[in-house]
């Protein structure tokens, strides 16, 4: 009987201690904030645009078939550029690059006497698939690879009678980064390499028809502003 009384007293004491501890915990408990418009992170759109200034730095190579030692050079230019990106995931995106510029074509080597051969405008839209690294905070580097199709238009002959540079498909490689100032705005630096070697034909002043390859293969170096919707 004494043992039973002692057991009941122990259970009662343990119950009082547990109830006191639970009451203290409840007094100190702060419930988590209820999600509101103010404290819920804003979901980003998959769309992004960049406006950049792009320098086009050419390789200055090429040749006219059948003329030994012939070569070509092209003017480097700066062009405005717009690109549109779509994010499939936080890491993978597709980017379409749009811009236009021109190139003056000069003879080099054994055809340097031709001087300025002509001028052509280029529209080189480029579509790249990118991988974006997301573990560096506001600094967001990326790499990409894709395809370029360059249209040549408004072609003017100078020291020759006729000049025609043919449209060309080529590969493109890319590396760059965004530094995000806030959730939407950032600054961007980007370098691309286009593999661009279009064929051309021309008619010389004496009526001789020639053809060859213009090895332009430009580096595209750009910087500008990023906006993520």
C-alpha positions as CSV (number, residue, x, y, z in Angstrom):
1,X,0.0,0.0,0.0
2,X,2.9,2.3,0.9
3,X,4.5,1.6,-2.5
4,X,1.2,2.4,-4.3
5,X,1.0,5.8,-2.5
6,X,4.6,6.6,-3.3
7,X,4.0,5.8,-7.0
8,X,0.9,8.0,-7.2
9,X,2.9,10.8,-5.6
10,X,5.8,10.4,-8.1
11,X,3.4,10.5,-11.0
12,X,1.6,13.6,-9.7
13,X,5.0,15.4,-9.2
14,X,6.2,14.4,-12.7
15,X,2.9,15.7,-14.2
16,X,3.2,19.0,-12.4
17,X,6.8,19.4,-13.6
18,X,5.9,18.6,-17.2
19,X,2.9,20.9,-17.2
20,X,5.1,23.8,-15.8
21,X,7.7,23.2,-18.5
22,X,5.1,23.1,-21.3
23,X,3.5,26.3,-20.0
24,X,6.9,28.0,-20.0
25,X,7.7,26.9,-23.5
26,X,4.2,28.1,-24.7
27,X,4.9,31.5,-23.1
28,X,8.2,31.8,-25.0
29,X,6.8,30.5,-28.3
30,X,6.5,33.1,-31.2
31,X,4.4,31.8,-34.1
32,X,6.0,32.2,-37.6
33,X,4.8,35.2,-39.7
34,X,1.8,34.5,-41.9
35,X,2.9,34.9,-45.6
36,X,1.8,38.2,-47.0
37,X,2.5,40.2,-50.2
38,X,5.2,42.1,-48.3
39,X,7.2,39.1,-47.0
40,X,6.7,36.5,-49.8
41,X,9.6,36.4,-52.3
42,X,8.6,37.7,-55.8
43,X,8.6,35.0,-58.4
44,X,10.8,36.0,-61.4
45,X,9.5,35.7,-65.0
46,X,11.6,33.4,-67.3
47,X,12.1,36.4,-69.6
48,X,15.2,38.6,-69.6
49,X,16.5,41.3,-71.9
50,X,19.9,43.0,-72.3
51,X,20.9,46.1,-74.1
52,X,24.7,46.2,-74.9
53,X,27.4,48.0,-76.9
54,X,29.3,45.3,-78.9
55,X,32.7,45.6,-80.4
56,X,33.3,43.4,-83.5
57,X,37.0,42.4,-83.8
58,X,37.7,40.5,-87.0
59,X,40.4,38.0,-87.8
60,X,41.6,39.7,-91.0
61,X,42.2,36.6,-93.1
62,X,41.0,35.3,-96.4
63,X,42.1,34.7,-100.0
64,X,41.1,34.8,-103.6
65,X,41.3,31.4,-105.3
66,X,44.1,31.2,-107.9
67,X,46.0,34.3,-106.7
68,X,48.9,33.2,-104.6
69,X,49.7,35.3,-101.5
70,X,46.3,37.1,-101.6
71,X,44.6,38.1,-98.3
72,X,41.8,40.3,-97.0
73,X,41.2,42.6,-94.0
74,X,38.0,44.0,-92.5
75,X,37.2,47.1,-90.4
76,X,36.5,46.5,-86.7
77,X,33.3,48.2,-85.6
78,X,31.1,49.0,-82.5
79,X,27.4,48.2,-82.8
80,X,24.3,48.5,-80.5
81,X,22.9,45.1,-79.6
82,X,19.8,43.6,-78.1
83,X,19.4,40.1,-76.7
84,X,16.4,38.2,-75.4
85,X,16.8,35.3,-73.0
86,X,14.3,32.7,-71.8
87,X,15.1,30.6,-68.6
88,X,13.9,27.0,-68.8
89,X,15.3,26.5,-65.2
90,X,17.5,28.6,-62.9
91,X,20.5,27.1,-64.7
92,X,19.5,26.6,-68.3
93,X,18.5,29.4,-70.7
94,X,18.3,30.2,-74.4
95,X,19.6,33.6,-75.7
96,X,18.8,35.3,-79.1
97,X,21.3,38.0,-80.0
98,X,20.2,40.7,-82.4
99,X,22.2,43.5,-84.0
100,X,23.6,44.8,-87.2
101,X,26.9,46.4,-88.4
102,X,29.0,46.9,-91.5
103,X,32.5,45.9,-92.7
104,X,34.8,47.6,-95.2
105,X,36.8,44.9,-97.1
106,X,40.4,45.7,-98.2
107,X,42.9,43.7,-100.3
108,X,46.1,42.5,-98.6
109,X,49.2,40.7,-99.7
110,X,49.5,40.3,-103.5
111,X,46.2,42.1,-104.0
112,X,46.9,45.1,-101.7
113,X,46.9,47.3,-104.8
114,X,43.1,46.9,-104.9
115,X,42.8,49.0,-101.7
116,X,39.2,49.1,-100.5
117,X,37.4,46.3,-102.4
118,X,33.9,47.2,-101.1
119,X,31.6,47.4,-98.2
120,X,28.9,45.2,-96.8
121,X,26.4,45.3,-94.0
122,X,25.9,42.3,-91.7
123,X,23.0,41.0,-89.7
124,X,24.3,38.1,-87.6
125,X,21.5,36.7,-85.4
126,X,22.9,34.2,-82.9
127,X,21.0,31.6,-80.9
128,X,22.8,30.1,-77.9
129,X,22.0,27.6,-75.2
130,X,23.5,28.7,-71.9
131,X,24.4,27.3,-68.5
132,X,24.2,29.8,-65.6
133,X,26.1,29.2,-62.4
134,X,23.9,30.2,-59.4
135,X,26.1,29.6,-56.3
136,X,28.0,33.0,-56.4
137,X,25.4,35.3,-55.0
138,X,24.9,38.5,-57.1
139,X,27.8,37.4,-59.4
140,X,26.2,35.1,-62.0
141,X,28.7,33.7,-64.6
142,X,27.5,31.7,-67.6
143,X,28.8,29.8,-70.6
144,X,27.1,29.1,-73.9
145,X,27.3,27.5,-77.3
146,X,25.0,27.9,-80.3
147,X,24.5,28.7,-84.0
148,X,24.9,31.9,-86.0
149,X,23.4,32.8,-89.4
150,X,24.9,35.9,-90.9
151,X,23.0,37.8,-93.6
152,X,25.1,40.1,-95.9
153,X,23.1,43.0,-97.4
154,X,23.6,46.5,-98.9
155,X,26.8,45.4,-100.6
156,X,28.7,48.1,-102.5
157,X,31.7,47.5,-104.8
158,X,34.6,50.0,-104.7
159,X,37.8,49.0,-106.6
160,X,35.9,46.1,-108.3
161,X,32.9,46.2,-110.6
162,X,30.8,43.7,-108.6
163,X,31.0,42.2,-105.1
164,X,28.8,39.5,-103.6
165,X,29.4,38.0,-100.1
166,X,27.2,35.0,-99.5
167,X,25.2,34.4,-96.4
168,X,26.8,31.9,-94.0
169,X,26.0,29.6,-91.1
170,X,28.5,29.2,-88.3
171,X,29.0,28.0,-84.8
172,X,29.2,30.4,-81.8
173,X,30.9,30.0,-78.3
174,X,30.2,32.4,-75.4
175,X,31.3,33.2,-71.9
176,X,30.1,36.1,-69.7
177,X,28.6,37.2,-66.4
178,X,25.8,39.3,-64.9
179,X,26.2,41.2,-61.7
180,X,22.8,41.7,-60.3
181,X,22.2,45.0,-58.4
182,X,18.8,43.9,-57.3
183,X,16.3,41.2,-58.2
184,X,15.6,42.7,-61.6
185,X,18.5,45.0,-62.7
186,X,22.1,44.1,-63.3
187,X,25.2,44.9,-65.4
188,X,26.6,42.4,-68.0
189,X,29.9,41.6,-69.7
190,X,30.0,39.1,-72.5
191,X,32.5,37.6,-75.0
192,X,31.5,35.6,-78.0
193,X,33.5,33.9,-80.8
194,X,31.8,33.4,-84.2
195,X,33.2,31.0,-86.7
196,X,32.3,32.9,-89.9
197,X,34.1,32.2,-93.2
198,X,31.7,33.2,-96.0
199,X,32.4,32.7,-99.7
200,X,32.4,35.6,-102.1
201,X,32.7,36.4,-105.8
202,X,33.7,39.6,-107.5
203,X,34.3,41.1,-110.9
204,X,37.6,43.0,-111.3
205,X,37.9,46.3,-113.3
206,X,39.1,44.4,-116.4
207,X,36.1,42.1,-116.3
208,X,37.9,39.1,-114.7
209,X,35.6,37.1,-112.4
210,X,37.2,35.9,-109.2
211,X,36.0,34.1,-106.1
212,X,37.3,33.2,-102.7
213,X,36.7,33.0,-98.9
214,X,36.6,35.8,-96.3
215,X,37.9,34.4,-93.0
216,X,36.2,36.9,-90.7
217,X,35.8,34.8,-87.5
218,X,35.1,37.8,-85.3
219,X,35.3,38.2,-81.5
220,X,32.3,40.0,-80.2
221,X,33.0,41.8,-76.9
222,X,30.1,43.6,-75.2
223,X,28.9,45.2,-72.1
224,X,25.6,46.7,-71.0
225,X,22.5,46.5,-68.8
226,X,20.5,43.4,-67.8
227,X,16.8,43.4,-66.9
228,X,15.0,40.3,-65.6
229,X,11.2,40.5,-65.7
